Amino acid sequence: MKAQAAAPEGMVRKLIVAGKYAVVTTQKGAFPKVIPEAWLEIFKLEDEGKLNRTYRTDFELYDERALDPQNGEVDIYIGLK
């Protein structure tokens, strides 16, 4: 295993468990609006039996599309069984 670089100051390195993930991409817009809306869609998909979640590892990916939090986009990864 390769040595890992230290996390930048003010950040923490976390291990993401390997496995199957569903990816839900938010609409483009203000984060206080689009991120909760995406999570509501995830909960709806789960209630409809379309997501079989592990409840171990879910995470949000904030990349270059997220530089403007008033008009950005985020991928939400949902761990699947």
Buried (B, 14 or more C-beta within 10 A) or exposed (E): EEEEEEEEEEEEEEEEEEEEBBEBEBEEBEBEEBBEEBBEBBEEBBEEEEBEBBEEBBBBEBEEBBEEBEEBBBBBBBBEE
